[in-house]
Amino acid sequence: MKTKAYIILTTLISTLCITSCTKDFKELSVNPNAVDHALPQALLAPAITDIVAANMNRSQRIQNELMQVTVNMGDGEGKIFRYDIRKSEADYLYNNWYIDLTNINDVYKGGVETANNSYQGIALICRAWVFSLLTDTYGDVPYFEANRGKEGLFTPKFDRQKDIYTDIFKQLEAANDLLKTGANIPAASDPIYGGVVANWRKFGNSLYLRLLLRLSAKAEMNTPAKITEMIDTNPANYPIMTSNAESAILKWSGTAPYVSPFATWRPADWYTPKLGSFFVDNLNEWSDPRIGRWATLAEGEYAGIPSGYLPGQPPAAKSTLLTALQIEPLLGNIMNYSELQLALAEAAAKGWVTSKTAQFYYETGVTNAITLWNLTVPAGYLGFAKVKWDDTYSLGQKMELIHKQKYYTMFFTDLQQWFEYRRTGHPVLPKGPGLVNNGIMPARLNYPFFVQTTNTANYNAAVAAQGKDDINTLVWWQKQ
């Protein structure tokens, strides 16, 4: 009966997959050679759009609350800002990511069938991106046997995070090689770069650096050596983003199908969560102009409320996110140039990169984080006491400086703020007295309940290998 239920579920997911790929995308191409899936140019844009929309949704709901961007005030059950996470929170991203991985796999297959290196390389980058999100959120997940329902494999085994990452790196290497000879693709099929394949190659290598840094504490992976190769030793073979214009952002145009997922929200629902003190206070102290793009005024000033306050002791509501952000094109961020520069600042501070100084990368990241939003960097900004780089700082102080800025450049970027906090402990967040879970930041989301009931044997094996299926079990790259 469990197997039958899983088959029904898989059929439903396949149907949803096809529906999600065709909704609002009118000009779908049909393969004239009677292959059982659409050509890659028909699948790529809807898959990316669905993924980014899902990521934004849970960035607003989960990441913003955990990372004190917002505080969804109240004393009921499931208040994420108190580290109280319902088990049902796990379902949404897991389902959406796996559904769209089927579409991405078909983009790759279509690229193979049409001998198109560009679609193959882009699909491998997208696979690496989505699987990194899956494993960083849940830990061990189905990877090598995932999305093989067409082959009759409905109960995939869970793979260890180390093995997943090892293969992700292989996929990104392959994508880099494929895109060396890739030709531009139709602009309409690519909502990120308008068909410019050279920019996809730069994004793929920039993503590679993000993920290498994430595993840098795992000595057996030796990722710092790869970072050195990519930046110092052999940079010509690994082009990376060189400006804000090359950032990987799905810029919502407001015209279907590229309409922000927040555009249909009622304004009252959008501004119900209040901005956190941590989020607002840093911007105020830096005289950072981004606060005017992100926050409302409360009694003539930008002000937040403390996260993790005690039940029954609500603070007075203050600033909220501006409703203009509901249609903001830049919220479709996947990875921007500023994040890359700040990642390189960390690598340089740790001695893995020497071609430029940590200060150079840091200051480039800080200034581009502001100019990305079409704002002017205030005069003297890089000399402000709480922004200024100081080579005499300890490594810990430099990490706090870098990651506090990185926190803001990853505004609404899926769950990246949370991932980086789990990796580094930076930026240091205040701990409110009303936190549950012993005041410990959740380390992962649990597996969805349907996985337990429809893939029981493999679920049990995963729990036996990784640890108890709850929010406090560390994923592999977090373990010392």
Stockholm file with secondary structure:
# STOCKHOLM 1.0

chainA/1-480         MKTKAYIILTTLISTLCITSCTKDFKELSVNPNAVDHALPQALLAPAITDIVAANMNRSQRIQNELMQVTVNMGDGEGKIFRYDIRKSEADYLYNNWYIDLTNINDVYKGGVETANNSYQGIALICRAWVFSLLTDTYGDVPYFEANRGKEGLFTPKFDRQKDIYTDIFKQLEAANDLLKTGANIPAASDPIYGGVVANWRKFGNSLYLRLLLRLSAKAEMNTPAKITEMIDTNPANYPIMTSNAESAILKWSGTAPYVSPFATWRPADWYTPKLGSFFVDNLNEWSDPRIGRWATLAEGEYAGIPSGYLPGQPPAAKSTLLTALQIEPLLGNIMNYSELQLALAEAAAKGWVTSKTAQFYYETGVTNAITLWNLTVPAGYLGFAKVKWDDTYSLGQKMELIHKQKYYTMFFTDLQQWFEYRRTGHPVLPKGPGLVNNGIMPARLNYPFFVQTTNTANYNAAVAAQGKDDINTLVWWQKQ
#=GR chainA/1-480 SS CHHHHHHHHHHHHHHHHHHHHHTTCCCCCCCTTCCSSCCHHHHHHHHHHHHHHHHHHHIIIIIHHHTTSEECCCSSTTCGGGTCCCGGGGHHHHHHHHHHHHHHHHHHHHHHHTTCHHHHHHHHHHHHHHHHHHHHHHSSEECTTTTCGGGTCCSCCEECHHHHHHHHHHHHHHHHHHHHSCCCCCGGGCTTTTTCHHHHHHHHHHHHHHHHHHTTTCGGGCHHHHHHIIIIICGGGSCCCCSGGGCEECCCCSBTTBCCTTTTSCHHHHTSSEEBHHHHHHHHHHTCTTHHHHBCCBTTBCCCBCTTCCTTCCCCCCCBBCGGGGGCGGGGEEECHHHHHHHHHHHHHTTSCCSSCHHHHHHHHHHHHHHTTTCCCCTTGGGSTTTCCCTTSCHHHHHHHHHHHHHHHTTTSTTHHHHHHHHHCCSCCCCCTTCCGGGCCCCCCCCCHHHHHHSHHHHHHHHHHHCCSSTTSCCGGGCC
#=GC SS_cons         CHHHHHHHHHHHHHHHHHHHHHTTCCCCCCCTTCCSSCCHHHHHHHHHHHHHHHHHHHIIIIIHHHTTSEECCCSSTTCGGGTCCCGGGGHHHHHHHHHHHHHHHHHHHHHHHTTCHHHHHHHHHHHHHHHHHHHHHHSSEECTTTTCGGGTCCSCCEECHHHHHHHHHHHHHHHHHHHHSCCCCCGGGCTTTTTCHHHHHHHHHHHHHHHHHHTTTCGGGCHHHHHHIIIIICGGGSCCCCSGGGCEECCCCSBTTBCCTTTTSCHHHHTSSEEBHHHHHHHHHHTCTTHHHHBCCBTTBCCCBCTTCCTTCCCCCCCBBCGGGGGCGGGGEEECHHHHHHHHHHHHHTTSCCSSCHHHHHHHHHHHHHHTTTCCCCTTGGGSTTTCCCTTSCHHHHHHHHHHHHHHHTTTSTTHHHHHHHHHCCSCCCCCTTCCGGGCCCCCCCCCHHHHHHSHHHHHHHHHHHCCSSTTSCCGGGCC
//
